[in-house]
Amino acid sequence: MESATIIQGKRILLVDDEAKILEFTAPLLRRHGSEVTTAQSGDAAVTLAEEQSFNLIVTDMQMPGLNWESLLQKLLALHPTTPVILLTAFGTIERGLDLIRKGAYDLISKPYNEKDFLLRIARALEKEALSGEIRQLKLRIPGGEQDFIVGDEEVMGRLLDQVGTVAATDFPVLITGESGTGKEMVARYIHQRSSRAKGPFIAVNCAAVPSELFESEFFGHARGSFTGAHVDRKGLFEAAEKGSIFLDELAEVAPENQVKLLRVLQENEVKRVGEQSPRKVDARLICATNRDLRAAVRASQFREDLYYRVNVFPVVIPPLRDRPGDILPLAQHFLARSRVELGRDVTSFTRAAIDKLRSYSWPGNVRQLENALKQAMVRASKDRIEAEDLVLDDEEAEVSTELSAEGLTLREARDRFTKKYLESLLERVGGNVSRAAEQAGKHRSDFYELLNRYRIDPSRFRKSSHQESGAAPAPA
């Protein structure tokens, strides 16, 4: 395919602090049908990349302000699959290889030959188009995108290095984090990088399994063992043979079933309901919970011996509000994915929409952000998502606006909002902690920990003494 055909219609960001370079290169690319946006500094390039997506970024290495390594890192964080070509007057083969190892697609030396320049631009765009086709194919395959975890290098990069190390072992892993942080995605990441990747990955929501059916579901049953058992049936542990079994919401397993689960983990065998002889099983265990299992052990709600059995290698996923640098890259990722799913040609965000995304605390974490982006895609009337397309919690947005002018740090503003939110919630439910915890999407014990942290006494909001009989003592 000719270079001109590949370049036609593509969006290219061209960055150089020398006006004469832009004056020559931009028209050259436009003559071949591309849409060229120019910037004369690294900071300006980052701002443009935040607001819209590009098929290719071409940037000079030597510019005042943001150094090329920081620029490259920021651009790749915003658009991990967009090729970045670096321009330099001091190119060598050794340096080119080093830059490619750091994430650049190519290095072009100045002054460049026009034909060679266009050929290399076309190759980069061809690679970007192929990557897009692969991403679309993955989106049509169940679980095809589970392997793609977006996040900044400092937080999620460190976490993925951690889980990548344990993936090579058969150690049980316990993943903890708030609802919506992506615990199952991390579990799949571990499975896909383990020696069991070709085996099954069986995901189980423990909270959805009725206590009376626990043994039948997890261990299987023999034909005729109970009414309705018309055939022999494998349990979930047998179904995960040579693969991994992921037990989500582990803390919701009833105490009487925890001891049965412990025996399986100790002996690596199950006994089907209605059978006398045990069967050996070989499945890697990965568990997850949004509750504090140590606190559950102290409260006699979770067996201590089971806790130590599943918590061989702990992994903690921080909430989205504690990694604000991930919000925009995640939003860009979900925008690209939703374009395929919904068939909408919405490619970017306005500056006001970006500010709204960044100022929100995302109590529902990554799952809430993904849902908000899908809804915004449906509402969007233009090719960019505007602030009004993002419908978030009105109360929180109101408080965030109120706090933004007070000169607080992000953590101070977040703490101020959280305390006000908790007080407002308790006021609404008359100090009923159980109802407040339910509305906040928190377990009751976790909600009490929040009240303790912010020194909130729920009794101040009680309208009558009978509203919450038997409640735990008020936090100090």
VOLONU-957252 format. One line per 10 residues: their letters; for each residue x, y, z of C-alpha. Coordinates in steps of 0.1 Angstrom, whole numbers, plus 5000, padded with zeros to 4 digits. Each point is the difference from the previous one (the first is absolute). Example, Ala and Ser with C-alpha at 12.3 -4.5 7.8 and 13.67 -1.06 7.14 Angstrom:
AS	5123/4955/5078 ~ 5014/5034/4993
REM end
This chain:
MESATIIQGK	5000/5000/5000 ~ 5014/5035/4991 ~ 5010/5024/5027 ~ 4975/5026/4988 ~ 4971/4976/5003 ~ 5009/4991/5036 ~ 5005/5036/5011 ~ 4968/5012/4986 ~ 4974/5010/5026 ~ 5022/4993/5030
RILLVDDEAK	5003/5023/5030 ~ 5036/5010/5007 ~ 5014/5021/5028 ~ 5032/5018/4989 ~ 5022/5015/5028 ~ 5030/5022/4994 ~ 5012/5033/5015 ~ 5014/5011/4967 ~ 4973/5018/4979 ~ 5019/4993/4968
ILEFTAPLLR	4998/4962/5006 ~ 4963/5002/5006 ~ 4996/5023/4969 ~ 5016/4974/4978 ~ 4988/4967/5015 ~ 4964/5007/5008 ~ 4991/5010/4964 ~ 5019/4970/4987 ~ 4978/4976/5021 ~ 4968/5020/4991
RHGSEVTTAQ	5008/4997/4963 ~ 4997/4962/5005 ~ 4966/5004/5016 ~ 5007/4999/5038 ~ 4985/5022/5027 ~ 5030/5017/5016 ~ 4999/5018/5034 ~ 5032/5018/5010 ~ 5015/5009/5034 ~ 5033/5019/5008
SGDAAVTLAE	5007/4985/5035 ~ 4997/4968/5019 ~ 4975/5015/5024 ~ 4978/5011/4971 ~ 5002/4965/4985 ~ 4989/4984/5032 ~ 4970/5024/5003 ~ 4989/4991/4964 ~ 5005/4963/5007 ~ 4978/5003/5031
EQSFNLIVTD	4972/5016/4980 ~ 5000/4978/4969 ~ 5014/4968/4985 ~ 5025/4997/4971 ~ 5010/4972/4977 ~ 5036/5010/5002 ~ 5022/5025/5020 ~ 5032/5014/4985 ~ 5021/5021/5024 ~ 5034/5016/5001
MQMPGLNWES	5023/4989/5029 ~ 5018/5032/5007 ~ 4975/5026/5012 ~ 5000/5024/5030 ~ 4979/4991/5030 ~ 4988/4964/5003 ~ 5028/4976/4991 ~ 4994/4973/4974 ~ 5000/4971/5025 ~ 4972/5016/5021
LLQKLLALHP	4982/5010/4968 ~ 5001/4964/4986 ~ 4989/4986/5033 ~ 4970/5023/5003 ~ 4989/4995/4964 ~ 5002/4962/5003 ~ 4981/5001/5033 ~ 4972/5019/4983 ~ 5000/4979/4968 ~ 5018/4967/5006
TTPVILLTAF	4994/4987/4965 ~ 5008/5032/4980 ~ 5035/4998/4983 ~ 5023/5029/5009 ~ 5028/5009/4976 ~ 5029/5021/5013 ~ 5019/5025/4978 ~ 5036/5008/5008 ~ 5030/5016/4985 ~ 5023/4977/5019
GTIERGLDLI	4987/4965/4991 ~ 5021/4968/5002 ~ 4991/4963/4998 ~ 5008/4995/5036 ~ 4980/5029/5011 ~ 4971/4990/4978 ~ 4999/4965/5017 ~ 5001/5016/5034 ~ 4970/5023/4992 ~ 4980/4971/4986
RKGAYDLISK	5006/4981/5032 ~ 4985/5030/5018 ~ 4968/4998/4980 ~ 5007/5020/4968 ~ 4989/4985/4967 ~ 5028/5015/4979 ~ 5028/5026/4999 ~ 5004/5022/4969 ~ 5031/5021/4996 ~ 4999/5036/4988
PYNEKDFLLR	5003/5012/4973 ~ 4979/4971/4985 ~ 4994/4989/4965 ~ 4963/5007/4990 ~ 4994/4966/4984 ~ 5016/4981/5029 ~ 4981/5021/5026 ~ 4966/4993/4984 ~ 5008/4963/4997 ~ 5008/4998/5038
IARALEKEAL	4969/5020/5009 ~ 4980/4976/4979 ~ 5015/4970/5017 ~ 4992/5014/5034 ~ 4964/5007/4990 ~ 4997/4965/4985 ~ 5011/4986/5034 ~ 4974/5022/5018 ~ 4972/4988/4976 ~ 5010/4964/5006
SGEIRQLKLR	5000/5005/5038 ~ 4965/5016/4997 ~ 4988/4969/4981 ~ 5014/4977/5026 ~ 4984/5020/5028 ~ 4966/4999/4982 ~ 5004/4962/4996 ~ 5008/4996/5037 ~ 4969/5020/5009 ~ 4979/4975/4981
IPGGEQDFIV	5015/4971/5019 ~ 4987/4995/5036 ~ 5028/5009/5024 ~ 5022/5012/4971 ~ 5008/5033/5016 ~ 5005/4985/5035 ~ 5037/5000/4995 ~ 5002/5038/4994 ~ 5004/5019/5033 ~ 5004/5038/4997
GDEEVMGRLL	5018/5019/5027 ~ 5030/5023/5007 ~ 5034/4985/5004 ~ 5005/5010/5036 ~ 4969/4983/5014 ~ 4985/4974/4977 ~ 5034/4993/4984 ~ 5014/4990/5034 ~ 4969/4979/5007 ~ 5003/4982/4967
DQVGTVAATD	5037/4993/5006 ~ 4989/4985/5034 ~ 4973/4978/4986 ~ 5021/4990/4970 ~ 5026/4986/5024 ~ 4975/4979/5020 ~ 4983/4989/4968 ~ 5029/4977/4992 ~ 4993/4981/5033 ~ 4970/4980/5012
FPVLITGESG	4997/5020/5032 ~ 4964/5009/5010 ~ 4994/5038/4995 ~ 4976/5022/5020 ~ 4990/5032/4981 ~ 4984/5027/5021 ~ 4985/5033/4989 ~ 4968/5019/4999 ~ 4971/4990/4977 ~ 5007/5009/4964
TGKEMVARYI	5038/5003/5002 ~ 5005/4971/4976 ~ 5008/4970/5022 ~ 4988/4974/4975 ~ 5021/5017/4973 ~ 5031/4996/5021 ~ 4991/4964/5008 ~ 4997/4993/4962 ~ 5034/5018/4995 ~ 5016/4976/5025
HQRSSRAKGP	4984/4970/4983 ~ 5010/5010/4965 ~ 5037/5004/5011 ~ 5001/4967/5019 ~ 5010/4965/4988 ~ 4963/4993/5002 ~ 4990/5025/4973 ~ 4988/4973/4976 ~ 4977/4986/5027 ~ 4966/5013/5011
FIAVNCAAVP	4994/5032/5020 ~ 4969/4994/5022 ~ 4986/5032/5016 ~ 4976/4996/5029 ~ 4980/5026/5018 ~ 4998/4985/5035 ~ 4972/5023/5011 ~ 4978/4987/4972 ~ 5003/4963/5011 ~ 4973/4991/5025
SELFESEFFG	5015/4985/5032 ~ 4979/4968/4996 ~ 5013/4994/4965 ~ 5037/5007/5009 ~ 5012/4964/5000 ~ 4982/4991/4968 ~ 5012/5031/4981 ~ 5036/4998/5012 ~ 5006/4963/5003 ~ 4974/4985/4977
HARGSFTGAH	4975/4972/5007 ~ 4991/4964/4990 ~ 4969/4990/4981 ~ 4971/4994/5025 ~ 5018/5016/5029 ~ 4970/5024/5005 ~ 4967/5009/4982 ~ 5008/5014/4966 ~ 5035/4985/4998 ~ 4993/4980/4967
VDRKGLFEAA	5036/4998/4989 ~ 5035/5000/5014 ~ 5013/5036/5001 ~ 5035/5015/5004 ~ 5005/5027/5025 ~ 5017/5033/4994 ~ 5034/4987/5013 ~ 4999/4971/4976 ~ 4990/5023/4972 ~ 5031/5021/5006
EKGSIFLDEL	5023/4969/4997 ~ 5035/5011/4988 ~ 4988/5036/5000 ~ 4990/5026/5026 ~ 4970/5005/5021 ~ 4992/5036/5010 ~ 4978/5003/5032 ~ 4986/5036/5000 ~ 4984/5014/5031 ~ 5016/4973/5021
AEVAPENQVK	4990/5017/5033 ~ 4963/4992/4991 ~ 5006/4962/5004 ~ 4980/4988/5030 ~ 5020/4988/5031 ~ 4987/4965/4997 ~ 5013/4998/4964 ~ 5033/5016/5007 ~ 5012/4968/5018 ~ 4990/4980/4969
LLRVLQENEV	5020/5023/4978 ~ 5030/4998/5023 ~ 5001/4962/4997 ~ 5001/5003/4962 ~ 5030/5024/5002 ~ 5018/4978/5025 ~ 4995/4966/4983 ~ 4996/5011/4963 ~ 4970/4977/4997 ~ 4962/5003/4999
KRVGEQSPRK	4973/4976/5009 ~ 4969/5002/4978 ~ 4966/5001/5018 ~ 4988/4964/5002 ~ 5034/4984/4995 ~ 5024/4985/5026 ~ 5033/5001/4982 ~ 5018/5033/4996 ~ 5013/5012/4966 ~ 5033/5018/4996
VDARLICATN	4999/5035/4985 ~ 5027/5022/4985 ~ 4989/5036/4998 ~ 5018/5032/5009 ~ 4981/5021/5025 ~ 4995/5038/4996 ~ 4976/5017/5024 ~ 4987/5036/5003 ~ 4980/5020/5025 ~ 4990/5036/5006
RDLRAAVRAS	5000/4995/5037 ~ 5028/5000/5026 ~ 5004/4963/5007 ~ 5022/5007/5030 ~ 4972/5019/5016 ~ 4976/4972/4991 ~ 5023/4975/5017 ~ 5001/5022/5031 ~ 4962/5002/4999 ~ 4997/4962/4997
QFREDLYYRV	4984/5003/4966 ~ 5029/4984/4981 ~ 5021/4970/5010 ~ 5036/5009/5009 ~ 5014/4968/4986 ~ 4983/5006/4967 ~ 5012/5036/4999 ~ 5036/4989/5002 ~ 4994/4973/4974 ~ 4987/5024/4974
NVFPVVIPPL	5022/5030/5009 ~ 5033/4985/4989 ~ 5006/5029/4976 ~ 4979/5031/5006 ~ 4994/5025/4972 ~ 4983/5034/5008 ~ 4984/5020/4972 ~ 4997/5037/5010 ~ 4967/5018/4993 ~ 4999/5023/4970
RDRPGDILPL	4999/5031/5022 ~ 5035/4991/5013 ~ 5015/4998/4965 ~ 4986/5031/4982 ~ 5026/4996/4973 ~ 4981/4970/4987 ~ 4967/5017/4995 ~ 5007/5016/4966 ~ 5019/4970/4985 ~ 4971/4977/5011
AQHFLARSRV	4975/5024/4986 ~ 5019/5001/4966 ~ 5000/4962/5000 ~ 4963/4996/5008 ~ 4992/5027/4974 ~ 5019/4980/4973 ~ 4982/4968/5011 ~ 4966/5016/5001 ~ 5005/5014/4965 ~ 5001/4964/4987
ELGRDVTSFT	4972/4986/5022 ~ 4976/5029/4994 ~ 5010/5009/4965 ~ 5004/5037/5009 ~ 5027/5022/4984 ~ 5008/5018/5032 ~ 5038/5004/5002 ~ 5009/5024/5028 ~ 4991/5022/5031 ~ 4996/5037/5004
RAAIDKLRSY	5022/5017/5026 ~ 4970/5005/5022 ~ 4992/4962/4998 ~ 5036/4992/5009 ~ 4998/5023/5030 ~ 4967/4984/5011 ~ 5015/4965/4997 ~ 5030/5010/5021 ~ 4981/5018/5027 ~ 4976/4972/5008
SWPGNVRQLE	5009/4975/5027 ~ 4986/4969/4982 ~ 4985/4981/5030 ~ 4991/4971/4977 ~ 5036/4999/4987 ~ 5009/4987/4965 ~ 4966/4984/4994 ~ 4982/5033/5007 ~ 5024/5018/4976 ~ 4994/4974/4972
NALKQAMVRA	4962/5003/5004 ~ 5002/5038/5001 ~ 5019/5000/4967 ~ 4975/4977/4984 ~ 4971/5023/5010 ~ 5019/5031/4989 ~ 5006/4983/4966 ~ 4963/4995/4996 ~ 4992/5036/5010 ~ 5027/5017/4979
SKDRIEAEDL	4987/5020/4971 ~ 5034/5009/4986 ~ 5033/4982/4993 ~ 5013/5010/5035 ~ 4986/4992/5034 ~ 4990/5032/5018 ~ 4997/5006/5037 ~ 4962/4999/4999 ~ 5001/4965/4984 ~ 5016/4987/5032
VLDDEEAEVS	4972/4996/5025 ~ 5016/4993/5034 ~ 4988/5002/5036 ~ 4985/5035/5001 ~ 5006/5003/5038 ~ 5036/4992/4997 ~ 5006/5022/4970 ~ 4984/5028/5020 ~ 5023/4995/5029 ~ 5031/4996/4977
TELSAEGLTL	4992/5034/4984 ~ 4996/5015/5035 ~ 5033/4987/5011 ~ 5020/5008/4969 ~ 5003/5037/5009 ~ 5013/4994/5035 ~ 5036/4994/4991 ~ 5000/4964/5015 ~ 5023/4972/4990 ~ 4983/4971/4982
REARDRFTKK	5001/4978/5031 ~ 4986/5028/5022 ~ 4972/5006/4976 ~ 4993/4963/4997 ~ 4999/4996/5038 ~ 4978/5031/5004 ~ 4976/4986/4974 ~ 4999/4965/5015 ~ 4992/5013/5035 ~ 4973/5023/4986
YLESLLERVG	4986/4971/4979 ~ 4999/4976/5030 ~ 4983/5026/5022 ~ 4974/5008/4973 ~ 4993/4963/4995 ~ 4995/4994/5037 ~ 4977/5030/5002 ~ 4979/4986/4972 ~ 4996/4966/5016 ~ 4996/5013/5036
GNVSRAAEQA	5033/4986/5012 ~ 4992/4965/4990 ~ 5035/4986/4993 ~ 4987/4968/4982 ~ 4979/5020/4975 ~ 5028/5025/4995 ~ 5025/4973/4993 ~ 4977/4984/4976 ~ 4994/5032/4981 ~ 5038/5007/4999
GKHRSDFYEL	5006/4966/4986 ~ 5022/4990/5030 ~ 5000/4971/5024 ~ 4987/5011/5035 ~ 5034/4994/5017 ~ 5018/5019/4972 ~ 4976/5029/5004 ~ 5007/5001/5038 ~ 5037/5002/4992 ~ 4993/5031/4978
LNRYRIDPSR	4980/5016/5029 ~ 5028/4993/5023 ~ 5025/5015/4976 ~ 4980/5032/4996 ~ 4990/5001/5037 ~ 4963/5000/4992 ~ 4975/4989/5027 ~ 4969/4986/4983 ~ 4979/5005/5032 ~ 5000/5037/4992
FRKSSHQESG	4978/4994/4970 ~ 4975/4976/5016 ~ 4965/5012/5001 ~ 4988/4973/5025 ~ 5016/4973/5021 ~ 4982/4971/4983 ~ 5014/5007/4965 ~ 5031/4978/5004 ~ 4998/4978/5030 ~ 5030/4979/5007
AAPAPA	5024/5022/4981 ~ 5037/4999/5009 ~ 5013/5027/5024 ~ 5004/5034/4984 ~ 5035/5007/4987 ~ 5022/5023/5020
REM end
